[in-house]
Amino acid sequence: MQNVERFKNRKSFPWLEFNADTMTGRFLRLPEREMLSLPVNEQLVIEFYSR
């Protein structure tokens, strides 16, 4: 429950919905690539899996 309390006041992502009272969440839509902040070099992933 401590983690749920922490997430109640946390900024959420526009493509996700989370209800801390019922402990449920759902995807509202797929995020656009620009919305994701992952430190991933996509070209390296493609090269790795194309071997």
CNS distance restraints for C-alpha pairs under 8 A (distance, minus, plus):
assign (resid   1 and name CA) (resid   5 and name CA) 6.35 0.50 0.50
assign (resid   2 and name CA) (resid   6 and name CA) 6.50 0.50 0.50
assign (resid   3 and name CA) (resid   7 and name CA) 6.44 0.50 0.50
assign (resid   4 and name CA) (resid   8 and name CA) 6.42 0.50 0.50
assign (resid   4 and name CA) (resid  20 and name CA) 5.99 0.50 0.50
assign (resid   4 and name CA) (resid  23 and name CA) 7.80 0.50 0.50
assign (resid   5 and name CA) (resid   9 and name CA) 7.69 0.50 0.50
assign (resid   5 and name CA) (resid  20 and name CA) 7.53 0.50 0.50
assign (resid   6 and name CA) (resid  10 and name CA) 6.88 0.50 0.50
assign (resid   7 and name CA) (resid  20 and name CA) 7.42 0.50 0.50
assign (resid   8 and name CA) (resid  20 and name CA) 6.15 0.50 0.50
assign (resid  12 and name CA) (resid  16 and name CA) 6.94 0.50 0.50
assign (resid  12 and name CA) (resid  17 and name CA) 7.51 0.50 0.50
assign (resid  12 and name CA) (resid  18 and name CA) 7.97 0.50 0.50
assign (resid  13 and name CA) (resid  17 and name CA) 7.76 0.50 0.50
assign (resid  15 and name CA) (resid  27 and name CA) 6.05 0.50 0.50
assign (resid  15 and name CA) (resid  28 and name CA) 5.06 0.50 0.50
assign (resid  15 and name CA) (resid  29 and name CA) 5.21 0.50 0.50
assign (resid  15 and name CA) (resid  30 and name CA) 6.39 0.50 0.50
assign (resid  15 and name CA) (resid  31 and name CA) 5.87 0.50 0.50
assign (resid  16 and name CA) (resid  25 and name CA) 7.24 0.50 0.50
assign (resid  16 and name CA) (resid  26 and name CA) 5.98 0.50 0.50
assign (resid  16 and name CA) (resid  27 and name CA) 4.79 0.50 0.50
assign (resid  16 and name CA) (resid  28 and name CA) 5.52 0.50 0.50
assign (resid  16 and name CA) (resid  29 and name CA) 7.46 0.50 0.50
assign (resid  17 and name CA) (resid  25 and name CA) 5.42 0.50 0.50
assign (resid  17 and name CA) (resid  26 and name CA) 5.35 0.50 0.50
assign (resid  17 and name CA) (resid  27 and name CA) 6.38 0.50 0.50
assign (resid  17 and name CA) (resid  28 and name CA) 6.71 0.50 0.50
assign (resid  18 and name CA) (resid  23 and name CA) 7.32 0.50 0.50
assign (resid  18 and name CA) (resid  24 and name CA) 5.90 0.50 0.50
assign (resid  18 and name CA) (resid  25 and name CA) 4.21 0.50 0.50
assign (resid  18 and name CA) (resid  26 and name CA) 6.65 0.50 0.50
assign (resid  19 and name CA) (resid  23 and name CA) 5.60 0.50 0.50
assign (resid  19 and name CA) (resid  24 and name CA) 5.37 0.50 0.50
assign (resid  19 and name CA) (resid  25 and name CA) 6.11 0.50 0.50
assign (resid  20 and name CA) (resid  24 and name CA) 6.85 0.50 0.50
assign (resid  31 and name CA) (resid  35 and name CA) 6.20 0.50 0.50
assign (resid  31 and name CA) (resid  36 and name CA) 7.17 0.50 0.50
assign (resid  32 and name CA) (resid  36 and name CA) 7.11 0.50 0.50
assign (resid  41 and name CA) (resid  45 and name CA) 6.76 0.50 0.50
assign (resid  42 and name CA) (resid  46 and name CA) 6.32 0.50 0.50
assign (resid  43 and name CA) (resid  47 and name CA) 6.19 0.50 0.50
assign (resid  44 and name CA) (resid  48 and name CA) 6.08 0.50 0.50
assign (resid  45 and name CA) (resid  49 and name CA) 6.33 0.50 0.50
assign (resid  46 and name CA) (resid  50 and name CA) 6.03 0.50 0.50
assign (resid  47 and name CA) (resid  51 and name CA) 6.79 0.50 0.50
